[in-house]
Amino acid sequence: MARFNVHEFGKFVEDAQGGVAALYKEIAEVQEALNDAREAARLQRRDLVDQARLMVRAKRDALDAGFMQTWDAKVEEQHKSLEAEAAALKELIAKGEADSDQLLSKGTKVRERLKALNPELDTQEEALKKEVADLDRKASELDAQIAGLARWFGLVTRRRDIKELAKQLTRTDEKLSAAEKALADVRKRWLDTAEQAKHEEDSFEQDWETLELRVARLRQDLSAIEVDLDGEAERRALFGMVQGDAEPPSAGDSDVDKLLAKIDDVADNVLDEQEKALTAGAEMLGMLSGLGQGLDGFRKSLQSVIDEQDGHSELPKLQIEVPDPVSEFHAGWTELRDYVVNERQMAAYPTQFCQALRPVLDQRMTAQGIERMFTEMGDALSRATERWSA
């Protein structure tokens, strides 16, 4: 069991947090490299499929009859499937375009509403500004008249006149206050309306951009089908024949069979291993993110304890006894970070990356393991601070 003073414990938590953050950064870089490698593998698979289907077309009379019978049936099946897919894409595109136009129309109506309100509120504001100015001038004049009458014993000799002017001044001040409030309300209404309009416009614009991006992708998918319907049907048919089976079917030609074997290897080995590595990496990033946030919260709470001890010399100096499982939990962050630091190597050998992360995820970084670690750290700190109340 490790024994720390409160400052050493703070350094322990800070180092653990730093180790988690550094490992998160390295794994995020590996994920990016893995995504690039996966895309490259997908393009390679597509190129191989295209080479194979062109070779099958060129050699169809010399290939195995059963292979070609299966091929023709699957091409016909994919042809019908693609036609249905194209029809569905057209419907989705039409709906997306209609929704996009509707959003643009809503945005236009918001701007028109604001534009129509502007002159109305502007007219009200100008009228109220004039009223405020007139009332303010009248109040000043009444003040001056009252001051003039009050001179040289005027408060006694001109009492009635002053009293009447005071009533007028009170009414004028009331009208002035009401006019100033109305002016402020008009200005606030404009600001509130403009702010609401901007919020609506921003929302419409964001939704429109998302929708436009989706429609653009749908158009791209539709174009890929329409430009080369027969070729795409053949690609999908050939890939469907290779995918899933333990071994790709024999075409009766060594060159075609070699290409089919390469397609099978890329699909069932390379891409599968990359997907497993990406899944493990994403899981690790999620756990590290939560762990980092938890450590940050614990460090802030611990800092208040450190500040309390440093600010009161009469308090007993804390000694925190940290259980071995806590130390073991945080051991190895640096070692694992150093192992995955070369993102290109990890992307080139995704199996090794997955093998490095999986034991950590399955044994140490479980939800129960993380909760237990925080509980034991908290309990250790609580036991130490009990000395302050003893």
Protein Blocks (a to p, Z undefined) as FASTA:
>chain_A
ZZddfklmmmmmmmmmmmmmmmmmmmmmmmmmmmmmmmmmmmmmmmmmmmmmmmmmmmmm
mmcfklmmmmmmmmmmmmmmmmmmmmmmmmmmmmmmmmmmmmmmmmmmmmmmmmmmmmmm
mmmmmmmmmmmmmmmmmmmmmmmmmmmmmgghllmmmmmmmmmmmmmmmmmmmmmmmmmm
mmmmmmmmmmmmmmmmmmmmmmmmmmmmmmmmmmmmmmmmmmmmmmmmmlmmmmmmmmmm
mgopabdcdehiaklmmmmmmmmmmmmmmmmmmmmmmmmmmmmmmmmmmmmmmmmmmmmm
mmmmmmmmmmmmkbccddddddfklmmmmgoklmmmmmmmpmmlmmmmmmlmmmmmmmmm
mmmmpmklmmmmmmmmmmmmmmmmmmmmZZ
